[in-house]
Amino acid sequence: MSPESDSDSTNDNDEYIVPALPSDLKHIRLKFKKRPVDESIKRSEEFYRLMDGRRTVRHFSKEPIPKEIIYNIIKTAGTSPSGAHTEPWTFVAVSSLEMKQQIRQIIEDEEELNYKKRMGKIWTTDLKPLKTDWVKEYLTDAPYLILVFKQTYGVRDDGKKKLHYYNEQSVSIAWNPFGGNSRLPPLRALETIFGSPALRKYAGLVSLTSTPLNCGPALKKLIGRPASEKLTLLLPVGYPSEDCSVPDLHRKPLDDILIEI
């Protein structure tokens, strides 16, 4: 796998090329606590049980939540590793009802077309047991919407374009369960937090990981993000409604997903 190329980058032999990070960047000793094997096994089992209980929801209470929780969650996502430490992510937190209504209108307009014309009968038939369609009440019910944008490039202090290597993978890590940390913190990363038991256990909230199909450009324009950014995820966050229900689903056993060599 190679990092994304950039047609504007200078030749590798250019004597004026300097790293985006300081040439004399200080390296420090890793803080790592090695645990006894039996404790590691126990903690890994606890982690599995925690994550196995993760559920995304589509029924939210309108009850407001403290913005400090959102700040802590996004700060945690920002601790994730990234290609050449470019940190190619932007998190937009939307609490304005007016803005949420505009977002919902854009998404529902596109989703109705998706369900009726683009997705086809097989796809929509597969979705019927999940009871999901183009009507997205949660977009205005949830007190917060978090829009995750990947930055395809940045700008250096000298005004030159800064390559964001592996921006897709880096942003995925930011909301991936394993977020790059060597321990099991209460707020690991977006996917560990949003839509998972970790969010319920540590912040008392729930979420839904969603990818609004064909809505990225319109949402980016509405929010005023630059050309260098692309919408990756939209995450409603809040408390579940009193009558919230989720599908009774079961996951594949280990034997079906693991190959040992």
C-alpha positions in Angstrom: 0.0 0.0 0.0 1.4 3.4 -0.9 0.4 6.8 0.5 -1.8 9.0 -1.6 0.3 10.9 -4.1 0.0 14.7 -4.8 0.7 16.2 -8.2 1.8 19.5 -6.6 4.5 17.9 -4.5 8.1 18.7 -5.4 10.6 16.2 -6.7 12.1 14.0 -3.9 15.6 15.3 -5.0 14.7 18.9 -4.4 17.3 20.3 -2.0 14.6 22.6 -0.4 12.4 19.7 0.8 12.1 19.8 4.5 9.9 17.5 6.7 6.6 18.8 7.9 7.6 18.0 11.5 10.7 19.6 13.1 13.9 17.9 11.8 15.2 17.7 15.4 11.9 16.3 16.8 12.5 14.9 20.3 11.8 11.3 21.0 10.8 10.2 24.4 10.6 6.8 26.1 7.3 5.0 25.7 5.3 4.7 28.9 4.2 1.1 28.9 3.1 -1.2 31.8 3.5 -4.8 31.0 0.8 -6.8 32.7 0.9 -10.4 33.9 -0.4 -12.9 31.3 -3.4 -14.0 33.4 -4.4 -10.4 33.9 -4.1 -9.6 30.2 -6.3 -12.6 29.3 -8.9 -11.5 31.9 -8.8 -7.9 30.7 -9.1 -8.9 27.0 -12.1 -11.0 27.9 -13.6 -8.1 29.7 -12.9 -5.9 26.7 -14.6 -8.4 24.4 -17.7 -8.5 26.6 -17.9 -4.8 26.7 -17.6 -4.4 23.0 -19.9 -7.3 22.2 -22.7 -5.3 23.9 -22.3 -2.3 21.5 -25.5 -1.3 19.9 -26.3 1.6 17.6 -29.8 3.2 18.1 -32.1 5.3 16.0 -34.5 6.5 18.7 -33.2 9.5 20.7 -34.5 11.6 23.5 -34.4 15.4 22.9 -33.0 15.9 26.4 -29.8 18.1 26.2 -26.4 16.8 27.2 -23.4 18.7 28.6 -21.1 20.0 25.9 -18.1 19.0 28.0 -18.9 15.3 27.3 -18.7 16.0 23.5 -15.5 17.9 24.0 -13.9 14.9 25.9 -15.1 12.5 23.3 -13.6 14.5 20.4 -10.4 15.1 22.3 -10.1 11.4 22.8 -10.6 10.8 19.0 -7.8 13.3 18.5 -5.3 11.2 20.4 -5.4 8.6 17.6 -2.2 7.9 15.5 -2.1 9.2 11.9 0.2 8.9 8.8 3.3 11.1 9.5 1.3 12.6 12.4 -0.7 14.7 10.0 -3.9 14.4 12.2 -6.1 14.7 9.1 -9.5 15.0 10.8 -12.1 17.7 11.6 -15.0 17.0 13.9 -18.0 19.3 13.6 -20.4 19.3 16.6 -23.9 20.5 15.7 -26.4 21.4 18.4 -28.4 24.1 16.7 -31.9 22.9 15.9 -32.0 25.0 12.8 -28.8 23.5 11.5 -30.0 20.0 12.4 -33.2 20.6 10.5 -31.3 21.7 7.4 -29.0 18.6 7.7 -32.0 16.4 8.0 -33.7 17.9 5.0 -30.6 17.3 2.8 -30.2 13.7 4.0 -33.9 12.8 3.7 -34.2 14.2 0.2 -31.2 12.1 -0.9 -32.2 9.0 1.1 -35.7 9.0 -0.5 -34.0 8.9 -3.9 -31.6 6.2 -2.6 -34.4 4.0 -1.4 -36.7 4.5 -4.3 -34.3 4.6 -7.3 -30.6 4.0 -6.5 -30.3 1.2 -4.0 -32.4 -1.5 -5.8 -34.8 -4.1 -4.5 -32.2 -6.5 -3.1 -30.6 -3.8 -0.9 -33.9 -2.3 0.3 -35.3 -5.8 1.0 -32.3 -6.6 3.1 -32.9 -3.4 5.2 -36.6 -4.1 5.9 -36.0 -6.3 9.0 -34.0 -3.4 10.5 -37.0 -1.1 10.1 -34.9 1.7 8.6 -36.0 4.0 5.7 -35.4 7.5 4.4 -37.1 9.2 7.4 -34.5 10.1 9.9 -36.1 11.6 13.0 -32.9 11.0 15.0 -31.2 13.8 13.1 -33.3 16.4 14.8 -34.1 14.5 18.0 -30.5 13.8 19.1 -29.1 16.8 21.0 -25.8 16.6 19.0 -24.7 15.6 15.5 -21.0 14.9 15.1 -19.8 15.2 11.4 -16.4 13.6 10.8 -14.4 15.0 7.9 -11.2 13.7 6.5 -8.6 16.3 5.4 -7.1 15.2 2.1 -4.3 17.7 2.6 -3.3 20.6 4.8 -1.3 23.8 4.6 2.2 24.2 6.1 3.4 27.3 7.9 5.3 28.4 4.8 2.0 28.2 2.8 2.8 25.1 0.8 0.5 22.2 0.6 1.0 19.5 3.3 0.5 16.0 2.2 -1.9 14.0 4.4 -0.6 10.4 4.0 -3.1 7.7 4.5 -5.8 10.2 5.4 -8.6 7.6 4.9 -7.0 5.0 7.1 -6.0 7.6 9.7 -9.5 8.9 10.1 -10.8 5.4 10.3 -8.4 4.7 13.1 -9.8 7.8 14.9 -13.2 6.1 15.2 -11.9 2.5 15.3 -12.2 0.4 18.5 -8.5 0.1 18.8 -7.6 3.8 18.3 -3.9 3.2 18.8 -3.8 3.1 22.6 -1.9 0.4 24.5 -4.4 0.4 27.4 -8.1 0.2 27.8 -9.2 3.8 28.6 -12.8 4.9 29.3 -12.9 7.0 26.1 -10.8 5.2 23.5 -11.9 6.6 20.1 -15.1 7.4 18.3 -16.3 3.9 17.4 -15.4 2.7 20.9 -17.5 5.5 22.3 -20.1 6.3 19.7 -22.7 3.5 19.3 -21.0 1.3 21.9 -21.4 0.2 25.5 -18.3 2.3 26.4 -20.3 5.4 25.5 -23.2 4.1 27.7 -20.9 3.0 30.5 -18.6 6.0 30.8 -20.6 8.9 29.4 -24.2 7.6 29.7 -25.0 8.2 26.0 -25.7 6.3 22.8 -25.1 7.0 19.1 -25.5 5.7 15.6 -22.6 5.4 13.1 -24.1 6.6 9.7 -22.7 7.3 6.3 -25.2 9.6 4.5 -25.1 8.3 0.9 -24.6 11.1 -1.8 -25.0 13.8 0.8 -21.3 14.7 1.4 -20.9 17.7 -1.0 -24.2 19.4 0.1 -23.5 18.9 3.8 -19.9 20.2 3.4 -21.2 23.3 1.6 -23.9 23.8 4.3 -21.3 23.7 7.1 -18.8 25.7 5.1 -15.9 23.2 5.1 -13.0 23.7 2.6 -12.3 21.8 -0.6 -9.6 19.8 1.2 -12.1 18.0 3.4 -14.6 15.2 2.7 -17.4 13.9 4.9 -16.7 10.4 6.3 -19.3 9.9 9.0 -22.3 11.5 10.7 -23.0 10.5 14.3 -26.1 11.5 16.3 -25.3 11.5 20.0 -27.5 11.7 23.0 -29.7 9.7 25.4 -32.0 6.9 24.1 -35.7 7.6 24.1 -37.8 5.8 26.7 -39.3 3.5 24.1 -36.0 2.9 22.2 -35.6 -0.6 20.7 -32.9 -2.3 18.8 -32.8 -5.4 16.5 -32.1 -8.7 18.3 -29.0 -9.6 16.3 -26.3 -12.1 16.9 -22.7 -12.1 15.7 -20.6 -14.7 13.9 -18.7 -17.1 16.2 -14.9 -16.9 16.3 -14.5 -20.0 14.1 -16.3 -18.2 11.3 -14.1 -15.1 11.3 -10.6 -16.4 12.3 -8.0 -18.3 10.3 -4.9 -19.5 12.1 -1.8 -20.3 10.1 
